[in-house]
């Protein structure tokens, strides 16, 4: 009798957690069979609520994607018109036209990020999975970022410990890590370096590690994302990427918010840096689709550290 009464409550609680973790397809009704009591009615109400939430969020994603697509065509025509105007105008108009061109490029970048975010939210980006060397990918990203940072009197330094591979969508993880590193380059103080550390932890190292990663917590977390098509096996090990800048840091109450789309810690500062508040949101979702996590923390000596944790295979020290 006790099991009969508590079983639907347990299933309802599990579905609630799934919904809260982003699984919009979570439902309770099918698991309760032919029950016709008050708990069954509660489950039906939950399913109706979940269905409405799923419909609203999917509609929002479609609208965002449609708007972004529609903006691309007039923006392309505007760029062509700008180029023609620049060729035909005198020197007096050059400065104004160049400013319009910069704004158009910023708008084009924002639209591209919006489309990327929409595809990530819908799961459309998770298609071809391959096995690739994550250490090599991080090295390429760090080299490119260091080259770009040099023109701004900044630098990027990479420290690598071990090698490991990951099974996933390479271009998604490239974009995710690039976004985090470029964000650090934007906000680190002039004359300083962004410190990138890449470490592979094998099964033994994960079990013994007690400083940065809670293995039990990670196992529970990674199991929530198997529905995306990735099935990380935490027994194989983890890849840990930390990106630390030497900027002003982020207010403690905003550390979780910086991964939310369009969130700005400081509107004026972000506009000056050319950010629109989408880079870290895209990074968080791409990593999460691979069964990983992204967190941010202020460094006591100054600056912000972003930590990316991913399930890895073939980890070697």
TORMAR-434155 format. One record per residue (C-alpha): residue number from 1; residue in one letter; x, y, z. Coordinates in Angstrom, 3 decimals. Layout:
TORMAR-434155
+-------+------+----------+----------+----------+
| lumnu | zanu |       c1 |       c2 |       c3 |
+-------+------+----------+----------+----------+
|   NUM |    A |        X |        Y |        Z |
...
+-------+------+----------+----------+----------+
This chain:
TORMAR-434155
+-------+------+----------+----------+----------+
| lumnu | zanu |       c1 |       c2 |       c3 |
+-------+------+----------+----------+----------+
|     1 |    X |    0.000 |    0.000 |    0.000 |
|     2 |    X |    2.815 |    2.402 |    0.895 |
|     3 |    X |    4.516 |    1.767 |   -2.431 |
|     4 |    X |    1.219 |    2.271 |   -4.269 |
|     5 |    X |    0.814 |    5.676 |   -2.631 |
|     6 |    X |    4.412 |    6.919 |   -2.857 |
|     7 |    X |    5.302 |    5.645 |   -6.335 |
|     8 |    X |    3.397 |    8.358 |   -8.263 |
|     9 |    X |    4.836 |   11.046 |   -5.974 |
|    10 |    X |    8.346 |    9.792 |   -6.716 |
|    11 |    X |    7.649 |    9.767 |  -10.453 |
|    12 |    X |    6.130 |   13.247 |  -10.310 |
|    13 |    X |    9.154 |   14.575 |   -8.456 |
|    14 |    X |   11.513 |   12.985 |  -10.987 |
|    15 |    X |    9.581 |   14.510 |  -13.895 |
|    16 |    X |    9.612 |   17.907 |  -12.188 |
|    17 |    X |   13.385 |   17.758 |  -11.889 |
|    18 |    X |   13.721 |   16.707 |  -15.521 |
|    19 |    X |   11.589 |   19.648 |  -16.616 |
|    20 |    X |   13.609 |   22.029 |  -14.440 |
|    21 |    X |   16.821 |   20.702 |  -16.003 |
|    22 |    X |   15.590 |   21.510 |  -19.496 |
|    23 |    X |   13.935 |   18.276 |  -20.622 |
|    24 |    X |   10.739 |   19.797 |  -22.014 |
|    25 |    X |    9.387 |   16.374 |  -23.001 |
|    26 |    X |    9.167 |   15.166 |  -19.377 |
|    27 |    X |    5.715 |   13.698 |  -18.640 |
|    28 |    X |    4.199 |   11.667 |  -15.783 |
|    29 |    X |    0.888 |   10.302 |  -17.089 |
|    30 |    X |    2.186 |    7.331 |  -19.127 |
|    31 |    X |    4.112 |    6.035 |  -16.095 |
|    32 |    X |    0.973 |    5.928 |  -13.912 |
|    33 |    X |   -0.975 |    3.575 |  -16.128 |
|    34 |    X |   -4.714 |    3.412 |  -15.432 |
|    35 |    X |   -4.829 |    5.117 |  -12.029 |
|    36 |    X |   -7.927 |    7.265 |  -11.521 |
|    37 |    X |   -7.301 |    8.868 |   -8.133 |
|    38 |    X |   -6.249 |   12.370 |   -7.027 |
|    39 |    X |   -2.596 |   11.676 |   -7.755 |
|    40 |    X |   -3.491 |   10.734 |  -11.316 |
|    41 |    X |   -5.362 |   14.034 |  -11.661 |
|    42 |    X |   -2.323 |   15.891 |  -10.331 |
|    43 |    X |   -0.133 |   14.083 |  -12.853 |
|    44 |    X |   -2.522 |   15.042 |  -15.662 |
|    45 |    X |   -2.324 |   18.690 |  -14.582 |
|    46 |    X |    1.462 |   18.469 |  -14.535 |
|    47 |    X |    1.525 |   17.017 |  -18.056 |
|    48 |    X |   -0.787 |   19.775 |  -19.293 |
|    49 |    X |    1.466 |   22.417 |  -17.742 |
|    50 |    X |    4.589 |   20.802 |  -19.221 |
|    51 |    X |    2.947 |   20.648 |  -22.647 |
|    52 |    X |    2.081 |   24.356 |  -22.509 |
|    53 |    X |    5.599 |   25.271 |  -21.393 |
|    54 |    X |    7.135 |   23.170 |  -24.170 |
|    55 |    X |    4.846 |   24.759 |  -26.760 |
|    56 |    X |    5.607 |   28.302 |  -25.602 |
|    57 |    X |    9.367 |   27.791 |  -25.500 |
|    58 |    X |    9.431 |   26.067 |  -28.892 |
|    59 |    X |    7.365 |   28.898 |  -30.376 |
|    60 |    X |    9.793 |   31.420 |  -28.936 |
|    61 |    X |   12.757 |   29.548 |  -30.413 |
|    62 |    X |   11.108 |   29.324 |  -33.835 |
|    63 |    X |   10.279 |   33.027 |  -33.768 |
|    64 |    X |   13.834 |   33.932 |  -32.820 |
|    65 |    X |   15.210 |   31.752 |  -35.597 |
|    66 |    X |   12.772 |   33.094 |  -38.192 |
|    67 |    X |   13.514 |   36.711 |  -37.307 |
|    68 |    X |   17.250 |   36.081 |  -37.478 |
|    69 |    X |   16.928 |   34.461 |  -40.908 |
|    70 |    X |   14.751 |   37.289 |  -42.215 |
|    71 |    X |   17.242 |   39.924 |  -41.041 |
|    72 |    X |   20.098 |   38.333 |  -42.961 |
|    73 |    X |   18.818 |   39.259 |  -46.456 |
|    74 |    X |   18.290 |   43.025 |  -45.943 |
|    75 |    X |   21.578 |   43.184 |  -44.066 |
|    76 |    X |   23.413 |   41.631 |  -47.012 |
|    77 |    X |   21.810 |   44.143 |  -49.383 |
|    78 |    X |   22.772 |   46.982 |  -47.059 |
|    79 |    X |   26.406 |   45.872 |  -47.109 |
|    80 |    X |   26.404 |   45.891 |  -50.913 |
|    81 |    X |   24.854 |   49.364 |  -50.950 |
|    82 |    X |   27.452 |   50.577 |  -48.450 |
|    83 |    X |   30.302 |   49.346 |  -50.609 |
|    84 |    X |   28.857 |   51.098 |  -53.665 |
|    85 |    X |   28.356 |   54.308 |  -51.686 |
|    86 |    X |   31.935 |   54.171 |  -50.455 |
|    87 |    X |   33.245 |   53.850 |  -54.010 |
|    88 |    X |   31.171 |   56.779 |  -55.268 |
|    89 |    X |   31.404 |   59.156 |  -52.313 |
|    90 |    X |   33.987 |   61.772 |  -51.519 |
|    91 |    X |   36.423 |   61.830 |  -48.634 |
|    92 |    X |   33.963 |   63.692 |  -46.400 |
|    93 |    X |   31.578 |   60.739 |  -46.309 |
|    94 |    X |   34.207 |   58.049 |  -45.738 |
|    95 |    X |   34.189 |   58.264 |  -41.936 |
|    96 |    X |   30.399 |   58.045 |  -41.688 |
|    97 |    X |   30.249 |   55.130 |  -44.119 |
|    98 |    X |   32.941 |   53.253 |  -42.223 |
|    99 |    X |   30.970 |   53.667 |  -39.006 |
|   100 |    X |   27.835 |   52.333 |  -40.694 |
|   101 |    X |   29.900 |   49.411 |  -41.968 |
|   102 |    X |   31.128 |   48.601 |  -38.452 |
|   103 |    X |   27.597 |   48.680 |  -37.066 |
|   104 |    X |   26.405 |   46.431 |  -39.899 |
|   105 |    X |   29.184 |   43.957 |  -39.111 |
|   106 |    X |   28.210 |   43.980 |  -35.430 |
|   107 |    X |   24.595 |   43.342 |  -36.386 |
|   108 |    X |   25.630 |   40.495 |  -38.677 |
|   109 |    X |   27.661 |   38.936 |  -35.859 |
|   110 |    X |   24.733 |   39.212 |  -33.467 |
|   111 |    X |   22.379 |   37.577 |  -35.971 |
|   112 |    X |   24.868 |   34.752 |  -36.473 |
|   113 |    X |   25.053 |   34.185 |  -32.730 |
|   114 |    X |   21.271 |   34.278 |  -32.445 |
|   115 |    X |   20.963 |   31.596 |  -35.106 |
|   116 |    X |   23.622 |   29.488 |  -33.388 |
|   117 |    X |   21.855 |   29.814 |  -30.038 |
|   118 |    X |   18.500 |   28.903 |  -31.585 |
|   119 |    X |   19.958 |   25.774 |  -33.196 |
|   120 |    X |   21.601 |   24.772 |  -29.927 |
|   121 |    X |   18.381 |   25.246 |  -27.972 |
|   122 |    X |   16.482 |   23.067 |  -30.431 |
|   123 |    X |   19.214 |   20.429 |  -30.606 |
|   124 |    X |   19.556 |   20.880 |  -34.370 |
|   125 |    X |   23.332 |   21.400 |  -34.102 |
|   126 |    X |   23.924 |   17.991 |  -32.519 |
|   127 |    X |   24.286 |   15.871 |  -35.628 |
|   128 |    X |   27.592 |   14.300 |  -36.628 |
|   129 |    X |   29.619 |   12.949 |  -33.713 |
|   130 |    X |   33.276 |   12.151 |  -34.199 |
|   131 |    X |   36.193 |   11.259 |  -31.978 |
|   132 |    X |   38.848 |   13.981 |  -31.888 |
|   133 |    X |   41.850 |   15.122 |  -29.863 |
|   134 |    X |   40.647 |   17.821 |  -27.470 |
|   135 |    X |   44.180 |   18.901 |  -26.518 |
|   136 |    X |   44.967 |   19.749 |  -30.149 |
|   137 |    X |   41.727 |   21.698 |  -30.474 |
|   138 |    X |   42.490 |   23.776 |  -27.372 |
|   139 |    X |   46.028 |   24.408 |  -28.660 |
|   140 |    X |   44.689 |   25.758 |  -31.967 |
|   141 |    X |   42.202 |   28.012 |  -30.189 |
|   142 |    X |   44.858 |   29.362 |  -27.808 |
|   143 |    X |   47.278 |   30.074 |  -30.679 |
|   144 |    X |   44.628 |   31.967 |  -32.658 |
|   145 |    X |   43.499 |   33.913 |  -29.590 |
|   146 |    X |   47.084 |   34.850 |  -28.708 |
|   147 |    X |   47.630 |   36.179 |  -32.234 |
|   148 |    X |   44.481 |   38.302 |  -32.023 |
|   149 |    X |   45.255 |   39.484 |  -28.481 |
|   150 |    X |   48.689 |   40.739 |  -29.522 |
|   151 |    X |   47.171 |   43.665 |  -31.413 |
|   152 |    X |   45.558 |   44.801 |  -28.134 |
|   153 |    X |   48.691 |   44.480 |  -25.977 |
|   154 |    X |   47.408 |   41.299 |  -24.399 |
|   155 |    X |   48.464 |   37.668 |  -24.666 |
|   156 |    X |   47.145 |   34.137 |  -24.175 |
|   157 |    X |   49.253 |   31.475 |  -22.462 |
|   158 |    X |   48.352 |   27.779 |  -22.571 |
|   159 |    X |   49.484 |   25.137 |  -20.088 |
|   160 |    X |   48.637 |   21.546 |  -21.039 |
|   161 |    X |   48.746 |   18.477 |  -18.811 |
|   162 |    X |   48.065 |   15.172 |  -20.554 |
|   163 |    X |   46.052 |   14.356 |  -23.645 |
|   164 |    X |   42.578 |   12.951 |  -24.151 |
|   165 |    X |   39.910 |   12.565 |  -26.773 |
|   166 |    X |   36.234 |   13.350 |  -26.806 |
|   167 |    X |   33.304 |   12.060 |  -28.834 |
|   168 |    X |   31.138 |   14.933 |  -30.000 |
|   169 |    X |   30.564 |   17.696 |  -32.521 |
|   170 |    X |   33.923 |   19.389 |  -32.985 |
|   171 |    X |   32.754 |   22.715 |  -34.403 |
|   172 |    X |   30.369 |   23.183 |  -31.465 |
|   173 |    X |   33.088 |   22.695 |  -28.874 |
|   174 |    X |   35.478 |   24.872 |  -30.869 |
|   175 |    X |   32.962 |   27.698 |  -30.796 |
|   176 |    X |   32.266 |   27.158 |  -27.087 |
|   177 |    X |   35.918 |   27.286 |  -26.039 |
|   178 |    X |   36.667 |   30.159 |  -28.440 |
|   179 |    X |   33.841 |   32.197 |  -26.942 |
|   180 |    X |   35.164 |   31.722 |  -23.413 |
|   181 |    X |   38.765 |   32.563 |  -24.368 |
|   182 |    X |   37.809 |   35.600 |  -26.462 |
|   183 |    X |   35.595 |   36.857 |  -23.670 |
|   184 |    X |   38.601 |   36.668 |  -21.345 |
|   185 |    X |   40.778 |   38.537 |  -23.864 |
|   186 |    X |   38.161 |   41.281 |  -24.078 |
|   187 |    X |   38.081 |   41.923 |  -20.357 |
|   188 |    X |   41.600 |   41.185 |  -19.150 |
|   189 |    X |   43.594 |   44.317 |  -18.326 |
|   190 |    X |   45.898 |   45.749 |  -20.972 |
|   191 |    X |   49.401 |   44.344 |  -20.682 |
|   192 |    X |   48.237 |   41.140 |  -18.971 |
|   193 |    X |   47.815 |   37.582 |  -20.188 |
|   194 |    X |   44.879 |   35.217 |  -20.257 |
|   195 |    X |   45.869 |   31.939 |  -18.622 |
|   196 |    X |   44.392 |   28.823 |  -20.227 |
|   197 |    X |   44.981 |   25.468 |  -18.569 |
|   198 |    X |   44.030 |   22.125 |  -20.093 |
|   199 |    X |   44.137 |   18.963 |  -17.998 |
|   200 |    X |   43.054 |   15.390 |  -18.634 |
|   201 |    X |   42.043 |   13.351 |  -15.601 |
|   202 |    X |   41.906 |    9.581 |  -15.966 |
|   203 |    X |   39.575 |    7.436 |  -13.850 |
|   204 |    X |   41.999 |    7.229 |  -10.934 |
|   205 |    X |   42.736 |   10.956 |  -10.979 |
|   206 |    X |   39.038 |   11.795 |  -11.007 |
|   207 |    X |   38.344 |    9.571 |   -8.023 |
|   208 |    X |   41.272 |   11.039 |   -6.080 |
|   209 |    X |   40.667 |   14.666 |   -7.044 |
|   210 |    X |   39.056 |   16.701 |   -4.275 |
|   211 |    X |   40.046 |   20.249 |   -5.154 |
|   212 |    X |   38.026 |   21.362 |   -8.178 |
|   213 |    X |   35.645 |   18.598 |   -9.200 |
|   214 |    X |   33.154 |   16.574 |   -7.225 |
|   215 |    X |   33.024 |   13.241 |   -9.038 |
|   216 |    X |   29.707 |   12.209 |   -7.468 |
|   217 |    X |   28.096 |   15.505 |   -8.372 |
|   218 |    X |   29.454 |   15.293 |  -11.920 |
|   219 |    X |   28.096 |   11.771 |  -12.408 |
|   220 |    X |   24.641 |   12.911 |  -11.346 |
|   221 |    X |   24.869 |   15.955 |  -13.570 |
|   222 |    X |   26.113 |   14.181 |  -16.684 |
|   223 |    X |   23.325 |   11.607 |  -16.552 |
|   224 |    X |   20.794 |   14.359 |  -17.214 |
|   225 |    X |   22.149 |   15.038 |  -20.684 |
|   226 |    X |   22.166 |   11.557 |  -22.242 |
|   227 |    X |   18.934 |   12.450 |  -24.003 |
|   228 |    X |   20.926 |   14.805 |  -26.273 |
|   229 |    X |   22.570 |   11.828 |  -27.957 |
|   230 |    X |   25.812 |   11.913 |  -25.993 |
|   231 |    X |   26.394 |    9.241 |  -23.392 |
|   232 |    X |   29.403 |   10.285 |  -21.315 |
|   233 |    X |   31.005 |    7.573 |  -19.231 |
|   234 |    X |   32.507 |    9.285 |  -16.208 |
|   235 |    X |   34.629 |    6.192 |  -15.516 |
|   236 |    X |   36.681 |    7.061 |  -18.598 |
|   237 |    X |   37.873 |   10.375 |  -17.177 |
|   238 |    X |   37.370 |   14.094 |  -17.544 |
|   239 |    X |   38.865 |   16.986 |  -19.487 |
|   240 |    X |   39.125 |   20.232 |  -17.514 |
|   241 |    X |   39.717 |   23.585 |  -19.217 |
|   242 |    X |   40.162 |   26.716 |  -17.104 |
|   243 |    X |   40.356 |   30.216 |  -18.572 |
|   244 |    X |   41.489 |   32.963 |  -16.209 |
|   245 |    X |   41.692 |   36.680 |  -17.025 |
|   246 |    X |   43.106 |   39.617 |  -15.067 |
|   247 |    X |   40.153 |   41.947 |  -15.346 |
|   248 |    X |   37.722 |   43.403 |  -12.847 |
|   249 |    X |   35.843 |   40.156 |  -12.297 |
|   250 |    X |   32.073 |   39.833 |  -11.983 |
|   251 |    X |   29.781 |   40.625 |   -9.025 |
|   252 |    X |   29.158 |   37.454 |   -7.023 |
|   253 |    X |   25.401 |   37.624 |   -7.611 |
|   254 |    X |   25.982 |   37.681 |  -11.381 |
|   255 |    X |   28.281 |   34.657 |  -11.709 |
|   256 |    X |   25.458 |   32.305 |  -12.713 |
|   257 |    X |   23.669 |   34.956 |  -14.770 |
|   258 |    X |   26.528 |   35.565 |  -17.230 |
|   259 |    X |   25.582 |   32.335 |  -19.035 |
|   260 |    X |   22.059 |   33.614 |  -19.663 |
|   261 |    X |   21.351 |   34.964 |  -23.193 |
|   262 |    X |   21.674 |   38.763 |  -23.527 |
|   263 |    X |   22.766 |   39.212 |  -19.917 |
|   264 |    X |   25.177 |   42.121 |  -19.436 |
|   265 |    X |   27.082 |   42.822 |  -16.246 |
|   266 |    X |   27.631 |   46.403 |  -17.397 |
|   267 |    X |   25.790 |   47.641 |  -20.489 |
|   268 |    X |   28.238 |   50.435 |  -21.247 |
|   269 |    X |   31.302 |   48.218 |  -20.835 |
|   270 |    X |   29.865 |   45.389 |  -22.928 |
|   271 |    X |   28.866 |   47.686 |  -25.771 |
|   272 |    X |   32.351 |   49.213 |  -25.776 |
|   273 |    X |   33.831 |   45.722 |  -26.004 |
|   274 |    X |   31.441 |   44.818 |  -28.813 |
|   275 |    X |   29.611 |   42.109 |  -26.879 |
|   276 |    X |   25.903 |   41.369 |  -27.143 |
|   277 |    X |   25.642 |   38.887 |  -24.279 |
|   278 |    X |   25.421 |   35.687 |  -26.339 |
|   279 |    X |   28.947 |   34.242 |  -26.412 |
|   280 |    X |   28.933 |   32.630 |  -22.973 |
|   281 |    X |   25.326 |   31.482 |  -23.382 |
|   282 |    X |   26.295 |   29.633 |  -26.568 |
|   283 |    X |   29.339 |   28.149 |  -24.825 |
|   284 |    X |   27.286 |   26.892 |  -21.883 |
|   285 |    X |   24.695 |   25.204 |  -24.065 |
|   286 |    X |   27.245 |   23.602 |  -26.385 |
|   287 |    X |   29.181 |   22.156 |  -23.444 |
|   288 |    X |   25.985 |   21.002 |  -21.749 |
|   289 |    X |   24.942 |   19.140 |  -24.914 |
|   290 |    X |   28.180 |   17.173 |  -24.590 |
|   291 |    X |   27.365 |   16.120 |  -21.032 |
|   292 |    X |   29.642 |   18.738 |  -19.494 |
|   293 |    X |   29.362 |   21.854 |  -17.392 |
|   294 |    X |   30.608 |   25.456 |  -17.342 |
|   295 |    X |   31.041 |   27.481 |  -14.164 |
|   296 |    X |   32.530 |   30.871 |  -13.316 |
|   297 |    X |   34.246 |   32.129 |  -10.171 |
|   298 |    X |   36.111 |   35.249 |   -9.155 |
|   299 |    X |   39.804 |   34.865 |   -8.339 |
|   300 |    X |   40.813 |   36.293 |   -4.957 |
|   301 |    X |   43.798 |   38.102 |   -6.492 |
|   302 |    X |   41.632 |   39.594 |   -9.235 |
|   303 |    X |   39.999 |   38.462 |  -12.438 |
|   304 |    X |   37.492 |   35.822 |  -13.479 |
|   305 |    X |   38.056 |   32.097 |  -13.977 |
|   306 |    X |   35.737 |   30.035 |  -16.173 |
|   307 |    X |   35.968 |   26.249 |  -15.841 |
|   308 |    X |   34.764 |   23.828 |  -18.513 |
|   309 |    X |   34.441 |   20.141 |  -17.576 |
|   310 |    X |   33.828 |   17.505 |  -20.257 |
|   311 |    X |   33.688 |   13.691 |  -20.283 |
|   312 |    X |   36.785 |   12.347 |  -22.025 |
|   313 |    X |   38.219 |    9.055 |  -23.225 |
|   314 |    X |   41.765 |    7.772 |  -23.404 |
|   315 |    X |   43.076 |   10.256 |  -20.845 |
|   316 |    X |   46.865 |   10.143 |  -20.370 |
|   317 |    X |   49.056 |   12.214 |  -18.094 |
+-------+------+----------+----------+----------+
